[in-house]
Protein backbone atom coordinates (compact mmCIF):
# COMPACT_ATOMS: atom_id res chain seq x y z
CA UNK A 1 0.00 0.00 0.00
CA UNK A 2 1.33 3.38 -0.94
CA UNK A 3 0.78 6.42 1.26
CA UNK A 4 1.58 10.08 0.91
CA UNK A 5 2.91 11.67 4.07
CA UNK A 6 2.19 15.37 3.72
CA UNK A 7 4.35 17.94 5.53
CA UNK A 8 2.45 21.14 6.34
CA UNK A 9 3.97 24.51 5.43
CA UNK A 10 4.69 27.43 7.74
CA UNK A 11 5.75 31.07 7.39
CA UNK A 12 9.40 30.05 7.03
CA UNK A 13 8.81 27.61 4.18
CA UNK A 14 6.45 30.12 2.53
CA UNK A 15 9.23 32.73 2.74
CA UNK A 16 11.46 30.38 0.74
CA UNK A 17 13.91 29.82 3.59
CA UNK A 18 15.91 26.69 2.81
CA UNK A 19 16.36 23.99 5.44
CA UNK A 20 19.50 24.23 7.56
CA UNK A 21 22.37 21.79 7.15
CA UNK A 22 21.20 20.10 10.38
CA UNK A 23 17.62 19.82 9.05
CA UNK A 24 18.92 18.17 5.87
CA UNK A 25 21.19 15.83 7.84
CA UNK A 26 18.40 14.70 10.20
CA UNK A 27 15.83 14.22 7.43
CA UNK A 28 18.47 12.48 5.28
CA UNK A 29 19.05 9.99 8.08
CA UNK A 30 15.31 9.33 8.30
CA UNK A 31 15.12 8.90 4.52
CA UNK A 32 17.98 6.39 4.68
CA UNK A 33 16.00 4.38 7.26
CA UNK A 34 13.02 4.33 4.91
CA UNK A 35 15.28 3.21 2.05
CA UNK A 36 16.90 0.41 4.10
CA UNK A 37 13.43 -0.86 5.00
CA UNK A 38 12.36 -0.78 1.34
CA UNK A 39 9.53 1.65 2.16
CA UNK A 40 10.91 4.75 0.41
CA UNK A 41 9.31 5.61 -2.94
CA UNK A 42 9.83 9.37 -3.27
CA UNK A 43 10.20 12.54 -1.22
CA UNK A 44 10.64 16.22 -1.96
CA UNK A 45 10.37 19.65 -0.50
CA UNK A 46 8.18 22.12 -2.33
CA UNK A 47 9.03 25.70 -3.21
CA UNK A 48 6.78 28.34 -1.62
CA UNK A 49 3.29 28.93 -2.99
CA UNK A 50 4.53 32.27 -4.41
CA UNK A 51 6.27 30.19 -7.09
CA UNK A 52 3.06 28.34 -7.93
CA UNK A 53 -0.48 28.90 -9.09
CA UNK A 54 -3.97 27.56 -8.55
CA UNK A 55 -6.01 26.65 -11.59
CA UNK A 56 -9.76 26.34 -11.27
CA UNK A 57 -12.79 26.19 -13.52
CA UNK A 58 -15.24 28.89 -12.47
CA UNK A 59 -18.37 29.65 -14.44
CA UNK A 60 -17.16 27.46 -17.30
CA UNK A 61 -13.84 29.33 -17.70
CA UNK A 62 -10.41 28.48 -16.40
CA UNK A 63 -9.07 30.88 -13.83
CA UNK A 64 -5.38 31.01 -12.91
CA UNK A 65 -4.43 32.59 -9.60
CA UNK A 66 -0.74 33.10 -8.95
CA UNK A 67 0.58 32.52 -5.43
CA UNK A 68 1.30 33.26 -2.71
CA UNK A 69 -1.69 31.88 -0.86
CA UNK A 70 -2.76 33.14 2.55
CA UNK A 71 -3.36 30.18 4.86
CA UNK A 72 0.02 28.50 5.45
CA UNK A 73 -1.55 25.83 7.68
CA UNK A 74 -3.47 24.64 4.59
CA UNK A 75 -0.37 24.54 2.36
CA UNK A 76 2.11 21.74 1.75
CA UNK A 77 5.86 22.19 2.28
CA UNK A 78 6.89 18.68 1.22
CA UNK A 79 6.00 15.03 1.14
CA UNK A 80 7.11 11.43 1.28
CA UNK A 81 5.59 8.60 -0.73
CA UNK A 82 6.05 5.36 1.16
CA UNK A 83 5.12 1.80 0.25
CA UNK A 84 4.21 -0.29 3.27
CA UNK A 85 1.95 -3.22 4.12
CA UNK A 86 -0.73 -1.35 6.07
CA UNK A 87 -1.99 1.95 7.43
CA UNK A 88 -0.69 0.88 10.84
CA UNK A 89 2.83 0.50 9.41
CA UNK A 90 2.54 3.90 7.72
CA UNK A 91 1.56 5.44 11.06
CA UNK A 92 4.54 3.76 12.72
CA UNK A 93 6.84 5.38 10.14
CA UNK A 94 5.17 8.73 10.81
CA UNK A 95 5.86 8.29 14.54
CA UNK A 96 9.57 8.07 13.66
CA UNK A 97 9.65 11.31 11.66
CA UNK A 98 11.89 13.85 13.46
CA UNK A 99 9.04 16.25 14.28
CA UNK A 100 11.39 18.85 15.77
CA UNK A 101 12.76 19.39 12.25
CA UNK A 102 9.40 19.82 10.52
CA UNK A 103 8.10 23.29 9.65
CA UNK A 104 5.87 24.47 12.48
CA UNK A 105 6.25 28.23 13.03
CA UNK A 106 5.21 28.13 16.68
CA UNK A 107 2.36 25.64 16.21
CA UNK A 108 2.55 21.91 16.78
CA UNK A 109 4.27 20.24 13.81
CA UNK A 110 1.81 18.16 11.83
CA UNK A 111 1.79 15.47 9.16
CA UNK A 112 -1.14 14.28 7.11
CA UNK A 113 -1.23 10.65 5.99
CA UNK A 114 -3.24 9.76 2.91
CA UNK A 115 -3.44 6.42 1.06
CA UNK A 116 -2.94 6.54 -2.69
CA UNK A 117 -5.40 4.79 -4.95
CA UNK A 118 -4.02 1.59 -6.44
CA UNK A 119 -5.14 0.11 -9.79
CA UNK A 120 -7.01 -2.65 -7.94
CA UNK A 121 -9.17 -0.05 -6.19
CA UNK A 122 -11.08 0.61 -9.40
CA UNK A 123 -13.73 -1.63 -10.89
CA UNK A 124 -12.79 -1.43 -14.55
CA UNK A 125 -15.53 -3.78 -15.74
CA UNK A 126 -17.69 -1.97 -18.26
C-alpha positions as CSV (number, residue, x, y, z in Angstrom):
1,X,0.0,0.0,0.0
2,X,1.3,3.4,-0.9
3,X,0.8,6.4,1.3
4,X,1.6,10.1,0.9
5,X,2.9,11.7,4.1
6,X,2.2,15.4,3.7
7,X,4.3,17.9,5.5
8,X,2.5,21.1,6.3
9,X,4.0,24.5,5.4
10,X,4.7,27.4,7.7
11,X,5.8,31.1,7.4
12,X,9.4,30.1,7.0
13,X,8.8,27.6,4.2
14,X,6.5,30.1,2.5
15,X,9.2,32.7,2.7
16,X,11.5,30.4,0.7
17,X,13.9,29.8,3.6
18,X,15.9,26.7,2.8
19,X,16.4,24.0,5.4
20,X,19.5,24.2,7.6
21,X,22.4,21.8,7.1
22,X,21.2,20.1,10.4
23,X,17.6,19.8,9.0
24,X,18.9,18.2,5.9
25,X,21.2,15.8,7.8
26,X,18.4,14.7,10.2
27,X,15.8,14.2,7.4
28,X,18.5,12.5,5.3
29,X,19.0,10.0,8.1
30,X,15.3,9.3,8.3
31,X,15.1,8.9,4.5
32,X,18.0,6.4,4.7
33,X,16.0,4.4,7.3
34,X,13.0,4.3,4.9
35,X,15.3,3.2,2.0
36,X,16.9,0.4,4.1
37,X,13.4,-0.9,5.0
38,X,12.4,-0.8,1.3
39,X,9.5,1.7,2.2
40,X,10.9,4.8,0.4
41,X,9.3,5.6,-2.9
42,X,9.8,9.4,-3.3
43,X,10.2,12.5,-1.2
44,X,10.6,16.2,-2.0
45,X,10.4,19.7,-0.5
46,X,8.2,22.1,-2.3
47,X,9.0,25.7,-3.2
48,X,6.8,28.3,-1.6
49,X,3.3,28.9,-3.0
50,X,4.5,32.3,-4.4
51,X,6.3,30.2,-7.1
52,X,3.1,28.3,-7.9
53,X,-0.5,28.9,-9.1
54,X,-4.0,27.6,-8.6
55,X,-6.0,26.7,-11.6
56,X,-9.8,26.3,-11.3
57,X,-12.8,26.2,-13.5
58,X,-15.2,28.9,-12.5
59,X,-18.4,29.7,-14.4
60,X,-17.2,27.5,-17.3
61,X,-13.8,29.3,-17.7
62,X,-10.4,28.5,-16.4
63,X,-9.1,30.9,-13.8
64,X,-5.4,31.0,-12.9
65,X,-4.4,32.6,-9.6
66,X,-0.7,33.1,-8.9
67,X,0.6,32.5,-5.4
68,X,1.3,33.3,-2.7
69,X,-1.7,31.9,-0.9
70,X,-2.8,33.1,2.5
71,X,-3.4,30.2,4.9
72,X,0.0,28.5,5.4
73,X,-1.5,25.8,7.7
74,X,-3.5,24.6,4.6
75,X,-0.4,24.5,2.4
76,X,2.1,21.7,1.8
77,X,5.9,22.2,2.3
78,X,6.9,18.7,1.2
79,X,6.0,15.0,1.1
80,X,7.1,11.4,1.3
81,X,5.6,8.6,-0.7
82,X,6.0,5.4,1.2
83,X,5.1,1.8,0.2
84,X,4.2,-0.3,3.3
85,X,2.0,-3.2,4.1
86,X,-0.7,-1.3,6.1
87,X,-2.0,2.0,7.4
88,X,-0.7,0.9,10.8
89,X,2.8,0.5,9.4
90,X,2.5,3.9,7.7
91,X,1.6,5.4,11.1
92,X,4.5,3.8,12.7
93,X,6.8,5.4,10.1
94,X,5.2,8.7,10.8
95,X,5.9,8.3,14.5
96,X,9.6,8.1,13.7
97,X,9.7,11.3,11.7
98,X,11.9,13.9,13.5
99,X,9.0,16.2,14.3
100,X,11.4,18.8,15.8
101,X,12.8,19.4,12.3
102,X,9.4,19.8,10.5
103,X,8.1,23.3,9.7
104,X,5.9,24.5,12.5
105,X,6.3,28.2,13.0
106,X,5.2,28.1,16.7
107,X,2.4,25.6,16.2
108,X,2.5,21.9,16.8
109,X,4.3,20.2,13.8
110,X,1.8,18.2,11.8
111,X,1.8,15.5,9.2
112,X,-1.1,14.3,7.1
113,X,-1.2,10.6,6.0
114,X,-3.2,9.8,2.9
115,X,-3.4,6.4,1.1
116,X,-2.9,6.5,-2.7
117,X,-5.4,4.8,-5.0
118,X,-4.0,1.6,-6.4
119,X,-5.1,0.1,-9.8
120,X,-7.0,-2.7,-7.9
121,X,-9.2,0.0,-6.2
122,X,-11.1,0.6,-9.4
123,X,-13.7,-1.6,-10.9
124,X,-12.8,-1.4,-14.5
125,X,-15.5,-3.8,-15.7
126,X,-17.7,-2.0,-18.3
